[in-house]
Amino acid sequence: MKKAIHKKAGAVFICFSILCVLFYPALSFAQKKVHSVYFEGSDYELHIYRIYGKEQGKTLLLIGGIQGDEPGGFLSADHYADISLTKGNLIVVPRANFQSIVLNRRKINEDMNRKFAGDPPDNYEKKVVEILKKLIAESDCLLNLHDGSGFYSEKWEGPDRNPKRFGQSIIADSEIYTVAETGRVIELGNMARMVAGEINTNIQDPGLYFHFNNHKSREEATIHKEQRKSATYYALYSCGIPAFGIETSKSLSMETKVRHHNLAINSFMKLFDIVPEMPGVNLDPPQLKYLVVSVNDAIPITVKDNETLYVNSGDSVMVTHIEANYERGLTADVAGHGSISDIRRKFIINEPTKVVVRKDYFPCGSIRLAIDEKSDEATPESSLKGDEKRYKISKILFRTRVNGAERIDESGSRIKLIKGDRLEIIDIISGRRDHSNLVANFKGYICNSKNNTGEDRGYVINTGKDLLSRYSLDKKGNSYQIVVSNKNGAVGNLFVDLSDSYLKYVIIKTGVGGPGCFYPGETVDVEKGKTLKLVDINTNVDGNSGVGAFITGAGSFVGDMSIDEPVMIRDMIDTEGKMPVDYRIEIRRDDILLGTIFLRLI
């Protein structure tokens, strides 16, 4: 059976990519990203992002938002959830305490950063901390990102700048610590001072410089005994890894706090030889675009920010999707119902209310739910009053799935796909209450030749082999359209533009030497008795969905190849000790040949 390298959509996803450069050691490992979700659907939903570099190295854990009223930390961590690494690994927890973030409170039941000693009671904070403990055990260093009061100073300079303040400091629980089990000496003070010095070269105002803040948490005379229950204390004394609290001052602007956190993270990454492709800083004001809402389990409709959706008393309403200019940290709160996060929860509406959308704790938009005692007919334009207008039929939206990943596109727009991509029309979204007479037809696709109704929702269409080019718009199989119609004719369309899939290059390792980069049509020299290992494939197909590598030729050995699994050259050699001249590696996507690499025995 052929093994294809593919991409899966869902709570956990893995994507591979590799950059062909002359520095071969950096090509030993492909990029890998894993997104995990815990307590999904709860008010304390926890998202974890693991980013593995192309080259092995240390692992740095970033925890933001463990206390919900310190946005500098979690907004900074957010930028690293999508980072790519050349070397080393990151584990990013942007919002450890999501419920407290949405409510803009330091804590809900207890301070989550005081739960690492395992004290009762058993609440959601303890559940989250148990996950964080496991992440700490996977890591080589922990950074716990905070916003602290005032400005730390070793000496008393005033009520806002003294040893009891936390802002603009790098906190550790000791100057130095020796791990009893291994004898390893961790010089926390030197590490913190080195990082602070590097950060300060990027800060113009000396009053905002960072300083090492030794809490001496284990000493009897410490003024910070509460830190013995913190994440950094647990990481150092229970797991034997360096751990630091990064504290920017709450007195700074949001942009400055995020920037200073980024400087600290970048410096620690440099210290641990974790080589990044740096994320950009995006601090645009959060803004709701629209909500996708289902009434009485019917096909969802779109409601834009500040619009009113009229329902009947007793109707059930469920918000199924939030579209905004940010992807993470979004909640929809149906006022008077449910809790702080009501996304994908169904409620019976008996009186007018609002759905308030927040990005973290920032309100970024809302819609109104009103009780409609009138008919389903649209209200005349002349009777509408400002933003209190009756919700009318909105523009048709197409809800589709491409290679397992969902997307929403407006009518009249174009989507660009690679031939061989799998496209499924999931549903049509509009403001119409009655969708029973709508038909979605992919022109050029026949799902059932014996009973072709024209309705193509729910079918997975292979754009490489399921389409009839004579029905394409250009008659060459490069451009098609999906038409939505009712009994009166077409009401919307979506254009699908297809381009050919192709191989860019492959990374192949032979014997004990370093891997090499080979382009289509090139030849790989292999030695008798050695192994051939495919390190990675680079195509123009997103995530290499459906792409596989296969060894073929006139000889007896014909089979597939998998990433990093060696193939013995002797299996391809005939009884006379020769390799057939037509042995080759074919990179395919289903029946489509993307490129060929030839093999030659030396």
PyMOL commands that set and color helices and strands:
alter all, ss='L'
color gray80, all
select helices_A, chain A and resi 24-27+71-79+98-102+112-114+124-137+188-200+206-208+225-229+231-239+254-271+381-383+386-388+469-471+542-544+569-572
alter helices_A, ss='H'
color red, helices_A
select strands_A, chain A and resi 32-38+46-52+55-64+84-93+141-148+151-152+161-162+169-172+177-178+185-186+211-214+243-249+275-277+288-295+301-304+308-311+315-324+330-334+346-349+353-359+362-371+397-402+405-410+414-418+422-429+439-442+460-462+479-486+489-499+503-510+516-518+523-526+531-539+547-552+559-561+567-568+584-589+592-601
alter strands_A, ss='S'
color yellow, strands_A
deselect
rebuild
show_as cartoon
